[in-house]
Amino acid sequence: MDTVLLETFLEVTRTRNFNKASENLNVSSSTISARIKQLEELLGLSVFIRRHHEIGLTPAGERMERHARFILSAWERAYEDTALSERHQRRLVIAGVASLWDIFLQDWLNDIYRTIPRLGLRAEESTPLRVVEKLEQGMIDVGFMYEQPRIQGMTVQEVASVPLVLVSSMEEVAVEQAVSEGYVRVEWGTTFGTLHEAYFPQRLLAPVRVNSGRVALNLILNCGGAAYLPESTLGSESYRGRIHRVAGAPMIEMKAYAAYNLHGEHRDLIADLLGRL
């Protein structure tokens, strides 16, 4: 199957509009229609429901979307592996949750990039669920997350301890006030959620919930409030005097884990690189 058909299908799926898809892909609307028709003929099924100016996915289209993304990702990786082999000895695909890139993964990647020029690299920010899915599908070589994934054939290694502390845009604020008025709840994972509930059983429901420490930090810097953030944030010159640790609030310690295939071709390289952490 021509990958262009899948790319066109995913763009129409994203925009829900043939004209917008044609603009984004820099082809005519008739070309978009012809490609979708060709894809449907290959499948023997309709992938889109067309009602006036509305476009939606059929049940077959919904199933095809997931497979299309996987096929294109697999093809892209195969292409890069082949092309890069001419210039690089090996290639490593790394994925991690956003906050771990902020805390230590970026420095780790910088070190690898500087010291191993013959190693091809691809790095991604992902949600915890997507990191696990990509590990299971063999789309990445090593994934970083807060919870230990239970995947058969994977080595899971603790690589860092991440102390989370309650910080506020106000000085000398009481703990009870910090977790009620303007509190931004960061979803750091199941372990954090369990400990958070134990420490604050009577707290009010947080008006804002986010899955990124970076988003929470920007919210409280610009709008005021409080959130649980990595302790290292307090040491940054950029935020000194703008955020303050809430006295008396419990610290919640998280663990960061790396997972990689026990029998993968890069297992020895990954184990060596993790030693740099």
C-alpha positions in Angstrom: 0.0 0.0 0.0 1.2 3.5 -0.9 2.0 5.3 2.4 0.7 8.5 0.8 -2.8 7.1 1.0 -2.5 6.6 4.7 -1.0 10.1 5.2 -4.0 11.5 3.3 -6.4 9.5 5.3 -4.9 10.6 8.6 -5.0 14.3 7.5 -8.6 14.1 6.5 -9.3 12.3 9.8 -7.6 15.1 11.7 -9.2 18.1 9.8 -12.6 16.5 9.1 -12.5 18.5 5.9 -11.3 17.6 2.4 -10.5 21.2 1.5 -8.4 21.8 4.6 -6.6 18.5 4.1 -5.8 19.5 0.5 -4.4 22.9 1.7 -2.3 21.2 4.4 -0.9 18.6 2.0 -0.5 21.1 -0.9 -2.6 19.1 -3.4 -6.0 19.7 -5.0 -9.3 18.6 -3.4 -9.8 16.2 -6.3 -6.5 14.5 -5.5 -7.6 14.1 -1.9 -10.9 12.6 -3.0 -9.1 10.2 -5.4 -6.7 9.0 -2.8 -9.5 8.3 -0.3 -11.5 6.5 -3.0 -8.4 4.4 -3.8 -7.9 3.5 -0.2 -11.5 2.5 0.2 -11.3 0.4 -2.9 -8.2 -1.4 -1.5 -10.0 -2.1 1.8 -13.4 -2.8 0.2 -15.0 -0.6 2.9 -15.9 3.0 3.4 -13.7 4.9 5.9 -15.6 8.2 6.0 -19.3 9.1 6.5 -20.1 12.1 4.2 -23.2 14.2 5.2 -23.5 17.6 3.5 -20.4 19.4 4.8 -19.7 17.0 7.7 -17.2 14.2 7.6 -16.9 11.5 10.2 -15.2 8.1 10.5 -17.1 4.9 9.9 -16.5 2.1 12.4 -14.0 0.7 9.8 -12.4 4.1 9.6 -12.0 4.3 13.3 -10.2 0.9 13.3 -8.1 1.9 10.4 -6.9 5.1 12.0 -5.0 3.2 14.7 -3.4 0.8 12.2 -2.5 3.7 9.8 -0.6 5.5 12.6 1.3 2.3 13.5 2.1 1.5 9.8 3.4 5.0 9.1 5.5 5.0 12.3 7.0 1.6 11.5 7.8 2.7 7.9 9.4 5.9 9.1 11.5 4.0 11.5 12.5 1.5 8.9 13.4 4.3 6.5 15.5 6.1 9.1 17.3 2.9 10.2 18.2 2.2 6.6 19.2 5.7 5.6 21.1 6.5 8.8 23.1 3.3 8.6 25.2 5.0 5.9 26.3 7.7 8.3 25.8 6.3 11.8 26.8 3.0 13.4 23.6 2.7 15.4 20.4 4.5 16.0 18.4 4.9 19.3 14.8 5.9 19.7 14.0 7.4 23.1 10.7 8.4 24.6 9.8 9.9 28.0 7.0 11.7 29.8 7.4 15.5 29.4 8.4 16.3 33.0 11.3 13.9 32.9 12.7 15.7 29.9 12.6 18.9 32.0 14.2 17.3 35.0 17.1 15.2 33.7 16.5 13.6 30.3 17.4 16.7 28.3 20.9 16.9 30.0 21.3 13.2 29.4 20.5 13.5 25.7 22.8 16.5 25.4 25.7 14.4 26.8 25.0 11.5 24.4 24.8 13.8 21.4 28.1 15.5 22.3 30.1 12.4 23.1 28.8 9.8 20.7 28.5 11.5 17.3 28.2 8.2 15.4 25.0 7.4 17.2 21.8 8.4 15.4 19.1 9.7 17.8 15.4 10.2 17.8 13.8 11.7 21.0 10.1 12.1 21.8 7.9 13.5 24.5 4.9 11.2 25.1 2.2 10.4 27.7 2.9 7.5 30.0 0.3 5.4 28.1 1.9 6.1 24.7 5.4 5.3 26.1 4.2 1.8 27.2 2.3 1.2 23.9 5.4 2.1 21.9 7.6 -0.2 24.0 5.1 -3.0 23.4 5.0 -2.4 19.7 8.8 -2.1 19.4 8.5 1.5 18.1 11.0 2.9 20.7 14.2 1.4 22.2 13.9 2.9 25.7 11.1 4.6 27.5 11.1 6.7 30.7 8.2 7.1 33.0 7.2 7.3 36.7 5.3 4.0 37.0 7.0 0.6 36.5 5.4 -0.9 33.3 4.6 -4.6 33.4 5.6 -5.7 30.0 6.9 -9.2 29.3 10.4 -9.3 28.1 11.3 -5.8 29.3 14.0 -4.8 31.7 12.9 -2.1 34.1 15.5 0.0 35.9 15.1 2.7 38.5 17.1 5.7 37.2 16.3 8.6 39.4 14.4 9.8 42.5 12.3 12.9 41.9 11.2 14.7 45.1 8.0 16.7 44.6 7.3 19.6 46.9 4.4 22.0 47.2 5.2 25.4 45.9 3.2 28.6 45.8 3.4 32.0 44.2 2.8 33.5 47.6 5.2 33.6 50.6 4.2 32.2 54.0 1.0 30.6 52.8 -0.6 27.9 54.9 -0.7 24.4 53.5 -4.5 24.2 53.7 -4.8 27.5 51.8 -2.3 26.4 49.2 -4.2 23.2 48.3 -7.5 24.9 48.1 -7.4 28.4 46.7 -5.8 28.5 43.2 -4.4 25.0 43.5 -3.3 23.4 40.3 -3.4 19.6 40.5 -0.6 17.9 38.5 -1.4 14.3 37.5 2.0 12.8 38.3 0.8 9.2 38.2 -0.9 6.6 40.3 1.7 6.6 43.1 1.5 10.3 43.5 -2.3 10.2 43.4 -2.4 7.7 46.2 0.0 9.6 48.5 -1.7 12.9 47.7 -5.1 11.5 48.8 -3.6 10.2 52.0 -2.0 13.5 52.9 -5.0 15.7 51.9 -8.1 13.6 52.4 -10.3 16.6 53.1 -9.0 18.9 50.4 -11.3 20.7 48.0 -11.5 19.6 44.4 -8.8 21.3 42.5 -10.2 23.8 40.0 -7.5 23.1 37.5 -5.9 19.7 36.6 -3.0 19.3 34.2 -0.7 16.4 33.2 2.4 18.5 32.8 4.6 20.2 35.5 5.7 22.7 32.9 2.0 23.8 32.3 1.4 24.0 36.1 4.5 26.1 36.7 3.6 28.6 33.9 0.1 28.9 35.3 1.2 29.7 38.9 3.9 32.1 37.6 1.5 34.0 35.5 -1.8 33.7 37.3 -0.8 32.8 40.9 -1.6 29.6 42.8 0.2 26.5 44.0 1.2 23.1 42.7 3.4 20.1 43.5 6.5 20.4 41.4 10.0 18.9 41.3 12.2 20.3 44.1 14.8 21.2 41.6 12.5 23.9 40.3 13.2 25.9 43.4 16.9 26.1 42.6 16.4 27.7 39.1 17.6 31.2 38.8 14.7 32.0 36.5 12.1 31.3 39.2 13.9 32.4 42.3 11.8 34.8 44.3 8.7 34.0 42.2 7.8 30.7 43.7 8.2 29.6 47.3 8.1 26.3 49.1 5.1 25.9 51.3 6.3 25.2 54.8 4.9 22.2 56.5 3.7 20.5 53.3 4.8 16.9 52.9 7.3 16.0 50.2 6.1 13.3 47.8 9.0 11.3 46.4 8.5 9.8 43.0 10.8 7.3 41.2 11.7 7.5 37.6 12.1 4.2 35.6 13.7 3.3 32.3 12.3 0.3 30.4 13.9 -1.5 27.4 13.8 -4.8 25.6 15.7 -7.5 27.4 16.6 -9.1 24.1 16.8 -6.0 22.0 19.8 -5.3 19.7 20.7 -2.1 21.7 20.3 -3.6 25.2 24.1 -3.3 26.1 24.3 0.2 24.7 21.2 1.3 26.6 22.5 -0.2 29.8 25.8 1.6 29.4 24.1 4.9 28.6 21.8 4.6 31.6 24.9 4.4 33.7 25.5 8.1 32.8 22.3 9.0 34.7 
